[in-house]
Amino acid sequence: MKTMKIGYMALSKASWMTPRIEGIVAETVENLKTLPCQLVSCGKPVTTEAEIIETSERFLCEGVDAVIMHFVTFPAGAMIPAAGSRLNVPVILLANPEKAGPGKMWEQNSFCGANLGGYVMNRLRRKYTYVKALPKDTAKALSTPLSVVRCISAMKELRIGLAGGRVPGFYTSNFDEMKLRREFGTAVEVMDLIEVVNTAEHLSPAELEAARGIVKRSSSSVCGVSDGDLELAAKMLGAFLSMAKKYSLDTFAVRCWPEFSDIFGIAPCAVLGMLSDSGYPTSCEGDVPGAVTMAILRLLAGGGIPFFVDLISYDEESNSGVVWHCGAAPVSLCRKFEETQLRLHMRVDGGDKKGVTNDFSLKGGRVTLAKLDQDVDGNYRMLIAPGTAIDTEPFIRGNPLTIRFDDPVPKLIDTILQKGFEHHYAVIHADVKKELLLLCEWLHIEPVTI
């Protein structure tokens, strides 16, 4: 991922400039330098329309991903639209909390300036948000908007490998490829399952040995899976990793049935979890919107590992639901490693005939369930449902996780069914509701919350 560039401009009226105001700017810049990004600063407060035009054009030339517009004092009103009409990236309006100074003077009038900035940005229909922080806390306060900026930037470069297309009858996995490219910049590389088979047969010894190591480390035990099936799992994993390099992929959506187990000899479930653990979030059943959702959650959570799920049951009394899939979870999300077990698939060819699934329940903690899809008119929307994952015994085969949702479960279920959401979701062990809401606002996605 490329290094994010952030532009910083401090706005002020020239007549309001004092050594203290200059000190606020200097302290803010020093604090911003602690961010994991390249800071492009104008060096001194901008106080005229000509200066802000020059600064804005410099930011455009530098290719910044976002601009921090710091209202170090209340600026001349014409400065804000001069910048806003030129900046085509998200703008973060920054204000400082303040108290009356010597002589009962309100030295900065910082929030009032940001208030004017919000009015102008709204009328110019620009992407913007607002943050209030002391100079020493600025970097921390910017964590949410900057994570969204980073996500949007990464989505423009995101490449999804669609192996085999969607599975039969799963219209939920359909997507508009060019709309995805136009709206988010995300590209889809379509690959045939036969290429997976062919690549698996032509792995280098080093590639195969590395894949064998991942398979070996992915569980604490093996139940009923032959050495031949484990070798096939290593070859399949090695093939996907090789294809990820060949096509410069970031994530996968895989048509995991009905023919995959016939042409390869095993189901891909456990391997899909290994791919997610290897840095390639992978959805089942050819679900590209699911893969996009997984990538978004991973980016907003700062590199966490998402899990692709069905919502299979819910309980109104405990305000909880069980999410699950049939053995494709990343082992890094397991509740207890000693519970992990590579097994024969419970359904393929009638059940318990071919490998390989990785059975275990998932760990607890704060989670966010989400799904990006398109409504009946083709407009993007995103379901967002945070909650707390609670300790879940491995009461069924595959990978169960019980989530106690923040919102009333009856309303969540009504929303899902009445609005016609898909039966696939992505879950990540992080609370990223605020980040998802801002992402939706900036990308013109309808947020669907309870």
URKA-V504568 format. One record per pair of residues at least 24 apart in sequence whose C-alpha atoms are under 10 Angstrom apart, sorted by the first residue. I is the first residue (numbers start at 1). J is the second residue. If there is no record, write none. Layout:
((I/J) (I/J))
This chain:
((1/150) (1/153) (1/154) (1/157) (1/158) (2/37) (2/150) (2/153) (2/154) (2/157) (3/36) (3/37) (3/38) (3/65) (3/150) (3/153) (4/35) (4/36) (4/37) (4/38) (4/39) (4/63) (4/64) (4/65) (4/66) (4/146) (4/149) (4/150) (4/153) (4/154) (5/36) (5/37) (5/38) (5/39) (5/40) (5/59) (5/62) (5/63) (5/64) (5/65) (5/66) (5/67) (5/149) (5/150) (6/32) (6/35) (6/37) (6/38) (6/39) (6/40) (6/41) (6/59) (6/62) (6/63) (6/64) (6/65) (6/66) (6/67) (6/68) (6/91) (6/146) (6/149) (7/38) (7/39) (7/40) (7/41) (7/42) (7/55) (7/56) (7/58) (7/59) (7/60) (7/62) (7/63) (7/64) (7/65) (7/66) (7/67) (7/68) (7/69) (7/91) (8/32) (8/39) (8/40) (8/41) (8/42) (8/43) (8/44) (8/45) (8/55) (8/56) (8/59) (8/64) (8/66) (8/67) (8/68) (8/69) (8/70) (8/91) (8/92) (9/40) (9/41) (9/42) (9/43) (9/44) (9/45) (9/46) (9/52) (9/55) (9/56) (9/59) (9/67) (9/68) (9/69) (9/70) (9/71) (9/72) (9/94) (10/41) (10/42) (10/43) (10/44) (10/45) (10/46) (10/47) (10/52) (10/68) (10/69) (10/70) (10/71) (10/72) (10/73) (10/75) (10/94) (11/44) (11/45) (11/46) (11/47) (11/48) (11/51) (11/52) (11/69) (11/70) (11/71) (11/72) (11/73) (11/74) (11/75) (11/76) (11/79) (11/80) (11/110) (11/113) (12/45) (12/46) (12/47) (12/48) (12/70) (12/71) (12/72) (12/73) (12/74) (12/75) (12/76) (12/79) (12/108) (12/110) (12/113) (13/45) (13/46) (13/47) (13/48) (13/71) (13/72) (13/73) (13/74) (13/75) (13/76) (13/77) (13/79) (13/108) (14/45) (14/46) (14/47) (14/48) (14/73) (14/75) (14/76) (15/47) (16/47) (16/72) (16/73) (16/74) (16/75) (16/107) (16/108) (17/45) (17/47) (17/72) (17/73) (17/107) (17/108) (18/107) (20/107) (21/45) (21/72) (21/73) (21/107) (21/108) (22/72) (23/135) (24/72) (24/96) (24/134) (24/135) (24/136) (25/70) (25/71) (25/72) (25/135) (26/135) (27/134) (27/135) (27/136) (27/138) (28/70) (28/72) (28/133) (28/134) (28/135) (28/136) (28/137) (28/138) (28/139) (29/135) (29/136) (29/138) (29/139) (30/135) (30/136) (30/138) (30/139) (31/135) (31/136) (31/137) (31/138) (31/139) (31/140) (32/135) (32/136) (32/137) (32/138) (32/139) (32/140) (32/142) (33/139) (34/139) (34/140) (35/138) (35/139) (35/140) (35/142) (35/143) (35/146) (36/139) (37/146) (37/150) (38/64) (39/64) (39/67) (40/64) (40/67) (41/67) (41/68) (45/70) (45/71) (45/72) (45/73) (46/75) (46/79) (47/73) (47/75) (47/76) (47/79) (48/75) (48/76) (48/77) (48/78) (48/79) (49/75) (49/76) (49/77) (49/78) (49/79) (49/80) (49/81) (49/82) (49/83) (50/79) (50/82) (50/83) (51/79) (51/82) (51/83) (52/78) (52/79) (52/80) (52/81) (52/82) (52/83) (52/84) (53/79) (53/80) (53/81) (53/82) (53/83) (53/84) (53/85) (53/86) (53/87) (54/82) (54/83) (55/83) (56/82) (56/83) (56/84) (56/85) (56/86) (56/87) (56/88) (57/83) (57/86) (57/87) (59/86) (59/87) (59/89) (60/86) (60/87) (60/88) (60/89) (63/89) (64/88) (64/89) (64/90) (65/89) (65/90) (65/91) (65/146) (65/149) (65/150) (65/152) (65/153) (66/90) (66/91) (66/92) (66/127) (66/128) (66/145) (66/146) (66/149) (66/150) (66/153) (67/91) (67/92) (67/93) (67/128) (68/92) (68/93) (68/94) (68/128) (68/129) (68/130) (68/131) (68/142) (69/93) (69/94) (69/95) (69/114) (69/117) (69/128) (69/130) (70/94) (70/95) (70/96) (70/110) (70/113) (70/114) (70/117) (70/131) (70/132) (71/95) (71/96) (71/108) (71/109) (71/110) (71/111) (71/112) (71/113) (71/114) (71/115) (71/116) (71/117) (72/96) (72/107) (72/108) (72/109) (72/110) (72/111) (72/113) (72/114) (73/106) (73/107) (73/108) (73/109) (73/110) (73/111) (73/112) (73/113) (73/114) (74/107) (74/108) (74/109) (74/110) (74/111) (74/112) (74/113) (74/114) (74/115) (74/116) (74/117) (75/108) (75/109) (75/110) (75/112) (75/113) (75/114) (75/116) (75/117) (76/113) (77/113) (77/116) (77/117) (77/120) (78/120) (79/117) (80/113) (80/114) (80/116) (80/117) (80/118) (80/119) (80/120) (80/121) (81/117) (81/119) (81/120) (81/121) (81/123) (81/124) (83/121) (84/117) (84/120) (84/121) (84/122) (84/123) (84/124) (84/125) (84/126) (84/127) (84/128) (85/120) (85/121) (85/124) (85/125) (85/126) (87/126) (87/127) (88/126) (88/127) (89/126) (89/127) (89/128) (89/149) (89/442) (90/126) (90/127) (90/128) (90/129) (90/145) (90/146) (90/148) (90/149) (90/152) (90/442) (91/117) (91/118) (91/121) (91/126) (91/127) (91/128) (91/129) (91/130) (91/145) (91/149) (92/117) (92/118) (92/127) (92/128) (92/129) (92/130) (92/131) (92/142) (92/145) (92/146) (93/117) (93/118) (93/121) (93/128) (93/129) (93/130) (93/131) (93/132) (94/129) (94/130) (94/131) (94/132) (94/133) (94/134) (94/135) (94/138) (94/141) (94/142) (95/130) (95/131) (95/132) (95/133) (95/134) (95/135) (95/138) (96/131) (96/132) (96/133) (96/134) (96/135) (96/138) (97/132) (97/133) (97/134) (97/135) (98/133) (98/134) (126/442) (127/438) (127/439) (127/441) (127/442) (127/443) (127/444) (128/438) (128/441) (128/442) (129/438) (129/441) (129/442) (143/435) (144/300) (144/301) (144/432) (144/434) (144/435) (144/436) (144/438) (145/300) (145/434) (145/435) (145/438) (145/439) (146/300) (146/435) (147/299) (147/300) (147/301) (147/302) (147/435) (147/439) (148/296) (148/299) (148/300) (148/301) (148/434) (148/435) (148/436) (148/437) (148/438) (148/439) (148/440) (148/442) (149/300) (149/435) (149/438) (149/439) (149/442) (150/299) (150/300) (150/302) (151/295) (151/296) (151/297) (151/298) (151/299) (151/300) (151/301) (151/302) (151/435) (151/439) (152/184) (152/185) (152/296) (152/299) (152/300) (152/439) (152/442) (152/443) (153/184) (153/185) (154/184) (154/185) (154/186) (154/295) (154/296) (154/299) (155/181) (155/183) (155/184) (155/185) (155/186) (155/187) (155/292) (155/295) (155/296) (155/299) (156/181) (156/182) (156/183) (156/184) (156/185) (156/186) (156/187) (157/181) (157/184) (157/185) (157/186) (157/187) (157/249) (157/250) (158/184) (158/185) (158/186) (158/187) (158/188) (158/248) (158/249) (158/250) (158/251) (158/292) (158/295) (158/296) (159/185) (159/186) (159/187) (159/188) (159/189) (159/244) (159/247) (159/248) (159/249) (159/250) (159/251) (159/252) (159/292) (160/186) (160/187) (160/188) (160/189) (160/190) (160/244) (160/247) (160/248) (160/249) (160/250) (160/251) (160/252) (160/253) (160/280) (160/281) (160/282) (160/288) (160/291) (160/292) (160/295) (161/187) (161/188) (161/189) (161/190) (161/191) (161/240) (161/243) (161/244) (161/247) (161/248) (161/249) (161/250) (161/251) (161/252) (161/253) (161/254) (161/280) (161/282) (161/286) (161/288) (161/291) (162/188) (162/189) (162/190) (162/191) (162/192) (162/193) (162/249) (162/251) (162/252) (162/253) (162/254) (162/255) (162/282) (162/283) (162/286) (162/287) (162/288) (162/291) (163/189) (163/190) (163/191) (163/192) (163/193) (163/194) (163/195) (163/196) (163/240) (163/252) (163/253) (163/254) (163/255) (163/256) (163/285) (163/286) (164/190) (164/191) (164/192) (164/193) (164/194) (164/195) (164/196) (164/253) (164/254) (164/255) (164/256) (164/257) (164/259) (164/260) (164/285) (164/286) (165/190) (165/191) (165/192) (165/193) (165/253) (165/254) (165/255) (165/256) (165/285) (165/286) (165/287) (165/288) (166/253) (166/254) (166/255) (166/256) (166/257) (166/284) (166/285) (166/286) (166/287) (166/288) (167/254) (167/255) (167/256) (167/257) (167/258) (167/259) (167/284) (167/285) (167/286) (167/287) (168/255) (168/257) (168/258) (168/285) (168/286) (170/285) (170/286) (170/287) (170/422) (170/423) (171/287) (171/422) (172/285) (172/286) (172/287) (172/288) (172/289) (172/290) (172/373) (172/374) (172/421) (172/422) (172/423) (172/424) (173/253) (173/284) (173/285) (173/286) (173/287) (173/288) (173/289) (173/290) (173/373) (173/422) (173/423) (173/424) (174/286) (174/287) (174/288) (174/289) (174/373) (174/374) (175/287) (175/288) (175/289) (175/373) (175/374) (175/378) (176/288) (176/289) (176/374) (176/378) (177/288) (179/378) (179/379) (179/380) (180/288) (180/289) (180/292) (180/380) (183/380) (183/443) (183/444) (183/445) (184/443) (186/292) (187/249) (188/249) (188/251) (188/252) (188/253) (188/288) (189/247) (189/248) (189/249) (189/252) (190/253) (191/243) (191/247) (191/254) (192/255) (193/254) (193/255) (193/256) (193/259) (193/260) (193/263) (193/264) (194/260) (194/263) (194/264) (195/239) (195/240) (195/243) (196/235) (196/236) (196/237) (196/238) (196/239) (196/240) (196/242) (196/243) (196/260) (196/263) (196/264) (197/235) (197/236) (197/239) (197/240) (197/260) (197/263) (197/264) (198/236) (198/239) (198/264) (199/235) (199/236) (199/238) (199/239) (199/240) (199/241) (199/242) (199/243) (200/232) (200/233) (200/234) (200/235) (200/236) (200/237) (200/238) (200/239) (200/240) (200/242) (200/243) (200/264) (201/232) (201/235) (201/236) (201/238) (201/239) (202/235) (202/238) (202/239) (203/235) (203/236) (203/238) (203/239) (203/242) (204/238) (204/242) (206/238) (207/234) (207/235) (207/237) (207/238) (207/239) (207/241) (207/242) (208/234) (208/235) (208/236) (208/237) (208/238) (208/239) (209/234) (209/235) (209/238) (210/234) (210/237) (210/238) (211/235) (211/236) (211/237) (211/238) (211/239) (211/241) (211/271) (211/274) (212/237) (212/238) (214/238) (214/271) (214/274) (214/275) (214/277) (214/278) (215/270) (215/271) (215/274) (215/342) (216/342) (217/274) (217/331) (218/270) (218/271) (218/273) (218/274) (218/277) (218/330) (218/331) (218/332) (218/337) (218/340) (218/341) (218/342) (218/358) (219/270) (219/331) (219/334) (219/337) (219/338) (219/339) (219/340) (219/341) (219/342) (219/358) (219/359) (219/360) (220/336) (220/337) (220/338) (220/339) (220/340) (220/341) (220/342) (221/337) (221/338) (221/339) (221/340) (221/341) (221/342) (221/343) (221/358) (222/340) (222/341) (222/342) (222/343) (222/344) (222/356) (222/358) (223/341) (223/342) (223/343) (223/344) (223/355) (224/341) (224/342) (224/343) (224/344) (224/352) (224/353) (224/354) (224/355) (224/356) (225/341) (225/342) (225/343) (225/344) (225/345) (225/352) (225/353) (225/354) (225/355) (225/356) (225/357) (226/343) (226/344) (226/354) (226/355) (226/356) (228/265) (228/266) (228/355) (229/264) (229/265) (229/266) (229/267) (229/344) (229/354) (229/355) (229/356) (230/266) (230/342) (230/355) (230/356) (232/264) (232/265) (232/266) (232/267) (232/268) (232/271) (232/355) (232/356) (233/264) (233/265) (233/266) (233/267) (233/268) (233/269) (233/270) (233/271) (233/274) (233/355) (233/356) (233/357) (234/271) (235/264) (235/271) (236/264) (236/266) (236/267) (236/268) (236/271) (236/272) (237/268) (237/270) (237/271) (237/272) (237/273) (237/274) (237/275) (237/278) (238/271) (238/275) (240/271) (240/272) (240/275) (240/280) (241/275) (241/278) (241/280) (244/280) (249/280) (250/279) (250/280) (250/281) (250/282) (250/291) (250/295) (251/275) (251/276) (251/279) (251/280) (251/281) (251/282) (251/283) (251/288) (251/291) (251/292) (251/294) (251/295) (252/276) (252/280) (252/281) (252/282) (252/283) (252/284) (252/286) (252/287) (252/288) (252/290) (252/291) (252/292) (252/294) (252/295) (253/281) (253/282) (253/283) (253/284) (253/285) (253/286) (253/287) (253/288) (253/289) (253/290) (253/291) (253/292) (254/282) (254/283) (254/284) (254/285) (254/286) (254/287) (254/288) (254/291) (255/283) (255/284) (255/285) (255/286) (255/287) (256/283) (256/284) (256/285) (256/286) (257/284) (257/285) (257/286) (257/348) (258/285) (258/348) (258/349) (261/348) (261/349) (261/354) (261/355) (261/356) (262/348) (262/349) (262/354) (265/354) (265/355) (265/356) (266/344) (266/345) (266/348) (266/353) (266/354) (266/355) (266/356) (266/357) (267/344) (267/345) (267/347) (267/348) (267/354) (267/355) (267/356) (267/357) (268/327) (268/328) (268/345) (268/355) (268/356) (268/357) (269/325) (269/326) (269/327) (269/328) (269/329) (269/345) (269/355) (269/356) (269/357) (269/358) (269/398) (270/326) (270/327) (270/328) (270/329) (270/330) (270/331) (270/342) (270/343) (270/345) (270/355) (270/356) (270/357) (270/358) (270/359) (270/398) (271/327) (271/328) (271/329) (271/330) (271/356) (271/357) (271/358) (272/308) (272/327) (272/328) (272/329) (272/330) (272/357) (272/358) (273/305) (273/306) (273/307) (273/308) (273/327) (273/328) (273/329) (273/330) (273/331) (273/332) (273/333) (273/357) (273/358) (274/328) (274/329) (274/330) (274/331) (274/332) (274/358) (275/328) (275/329) (275/330) (276/305) (276/306) (276/307) (276/308) (276/328) (276/329) (276/330) (276/331) (276/332) (277/304) (277/305) (277/306) (277/307) (277/329) (277/330) (277/331) (277/332) (277/333) (278/305) (278/330) (279/303) (279/304) (279/305) (280/305) (280/306) (281/305) (281/306) (281/307) (281/308) (281/330) (282/306) (282/307) (282/308) (282/328) (282/329) (282/330) (283/307) (283/308) (283/309) (283/328) (283/424) (283/425) (283/426) (284/308) (284/309) (284/325) (284/326) (284/328) (284/424) (285/424) (287/424) (287/425) (288/372) (288/373) (289/371) (289/372) (289/373) (289/374) (289/424) (289/425) (289/426) (290/370) (290/371) (290/372) (290/373) (290/422) (290/424) (290/425) (290/426) (291/371) (291/372) (291/425) (291/426) (292/371) (292/372) (292/373) (292/426) (293/369) (293/370) (293/371) (293/372) (293/373) (293/382) (293/425) (293/426) (293/427) (294/370) (294/371) (294/372) (294/425) (294/426) (294/427) (294/428) (295/426) (296/370) (296/371) (296/372) (296/426) (296/436) (296/439) (297/368) (297/369) (297/370) (297/371) (297/426) (297/427) (297/428) (297/429) (297/430) (297/431) (297/432) (297/433) (297/435) (297/436) (298/427) (298/428) (298/429) (298/430) (298/432) (300/428) (300/430) (300/431) (300/432) (300/433) (300/434) (300/435) (300/436) (300/439) (301/428) (301/429) (301/430) (301/431) (301/432) (301/435) (302/430) (304/333) (304/428) (304/429) (304/430) (305/329) (305/330) (305/332) (305/333) (305/427) (305/428) (305/429) (305/430) (306/330) (306/333) (306/367) (306/368) (306/369) (306/426) (306/427) (306/428) (306/429) (306/430) (307/333) (307/362) (307/369) (307/399) (307/425) (307/426) (307/427) (307/428) (307/429) (308/369) (308/371) (308/424) (308/425) (308/426) (308/427) (308/428) (309/369) (309/399) (309/400) (309/401) (309/423) (309/424) (309/425) (309/426) (309/427) (310/400) (310/422) (310/423) (310/424) (310/425) (310/426) (310/427) (311/369) (311/400) (311/401) (311/402) (311/413) (311/423) (311/424) (311/425) (311/426) (312/400) (312/423) (313/402) (314/402) (314/403) (314/404) (314/409) (314/410) (314/413) (315/404) (315/409) (315/410) (316/408) (316/409) (316/410) (316/411) (317/409) (317/410) (318/403) (318/404) (318/405) (318/408) (318/409) (319/387) (319/403) (319/404) (319/405) (319/406) (319/407) (319/408) (319/409) (319/410) (320/387) (320/388) (320/389) (320/390) (320/402) (320/403) (320/404) (320/405) (320/406) (320/407) (320/408) (320/409) (320/410) (321/387) (321/389) (321/401) (321/402) (321/403) (321/404) (321/405) (321/409) (321/413) (322/389) (322/392) (322/399) (322/400) (322/401) (322/402) (322/403) (322/404) (323/362) (323/369) (323/389) (323/399) (323/400) (323/401) (323/402) (323/403) (323/424) (323/425) (323/426) (323/427) (324/361) (324/362) (324/396) (324/397) (324/398) (324/399) (324/400) (324/401) (324/402) (324/424) (324/425) (325/359) (325/397) (325/398) (325/399) (325/400) (325/401) (325/424) (326/357) (326/358) (326/359) (326/360) (326/396) (326/397) (326/398) (326/399) (326/400) (327/356) (327/357) (327/358) (327/359) (327/360) (327/361) (327/397) (327/398) (327/399) (327/400) (328/356) (328/357) (328/358) (328/359) (328/360) (328/398) (328/399) (329/357) (329/358) (329/359) (329/360) (329/361) (329/362) (329/398) (329/399) (329/400) (330/358) (330/360) (330/362) (330/399) (331/358) (331/359) (331/360) (331/361) (331/362) (331/399) (332/362) (332/363) (333/360) (333/361) (333/362) (333/363) (333/364) (333/399) (333/428) (333/429) (334/359) (334/360) (334/361) (334/362) (334/363) (334/364) (334/399) (334/401) (335/360) (335/361) (335/362) (335/363) (335/364) (335/391) (335/392) (335/393) (335/394) (335/401) (336/360) (336/361) (336/362) (336/363) (337/361) (337/362) (339/393) (339/394) (340/394) (340/399) (341/398) (343/397) (343/398) (345/397) (345/398) (346/397) (346/398) (357/397) (357/398) (357/399) (358/397) (358/398) (358/399) (359/394) (359/396) (359/397) (359/398) (359/399) (359/400) (360/392) (360/393) (360/394) (360/395) (360/396) (360/397) (360/398) (360/399) (360/400) (360/401) (361/391) (361/392) (361/393) (361/394) (361/395) (361/396) (361/397) (361/398) (361/399) (361/400) (361/401) (361/402) (362/389) (362/390) (362/391) (362/392) (362/393) (362/394) (362/399) (362/400) (362/401) (362/402) (363/389) (363/390) (363/391) (363/392) (363/393) (363/400) (363/401) (363/402) (363/429) (364/388) (364/389) (364/390) (364/391) (364/392) (364/401) (364/402) (364/403) (364/429) (365/389) (365/390) (365/391) (365/403) (365/428) (365/429) (365/430) (365/431) (366/390) (366/403) (366/404) (366/405) (366/428) (366/429) (366/430) (366/431) (366/432) (367/403) (367/404) (367/405) (367/427) (367/428) (367/429) (367/430) (367/431) (367/432) (367/433) (368/403) (368/405) (368/406) (368/426) (368/427) (368/428) (368/429) (368/430) (368/431) (368/432) (368/433) (368/436) (369/403) (369/405) (369/425) (369/426) (369/427) (369/428) (369/429) (369/430) (369/431) (369/432) (369/433) (370/424) (370/425) (370/426) (370/427) (370/428) (370/432) (370/433) (370/436) (370/448) (370/449) (371/421) (371/422) (371/423) (371/424) (371/425) (371/426) (371/427) (371/448) (372/421) (372/422) (372/424) (372/425) (372/426) (372/440) (372/445) (372/446) (372/447) (372/448) (373/421) (373/422) (373/445) (373/446) (374/420) (374/421) (374/422) (374/445) (374/446) (375/419) (375/420) (375/421) (375/446) (376/419) (376/420) (379/444) (379/445) (379/446) (380/440) (380/443) (380/444) (380/445) (380/446) (380/447) (381/421) (381/440) (381/444) (381/445) (381/446) (381/447) (381/448) (382/421) (382/436) (382/437) (382/440) (382/445) (382/446) (382/447) (382/448) (382/449) (383/412) (383/415) (383/416) (383/419) (383/421) (383/422) (383/425) (383/436) (383/446) (383/447) (383/448) (383/449) (383/450) (384/412) (384/425) (384/432) (384/433) (384/434) (384/436) (384/437) (384/447) (384/448) (384/449) (384/450) (385/409) (385/412) (385/427) (385/431) (385/432) (385/433) (385/448) (385/449) (385/450) (386/427) (386/428) (386/429) (386/430) (386/431) (386/432) (386/433) (386/449) (387/429) (387/430) (387/431) (388/429) (388/430) (388/431) (389/429) (406/450) (407/449) (407/450) (408/450) (409/450) (410/450) (411/449) (411/450) (412/448) (412/449) (412/450) (413/450) (414/450) (415/448) (415/449) (415/450) (416/448) (416/450) (419/448))
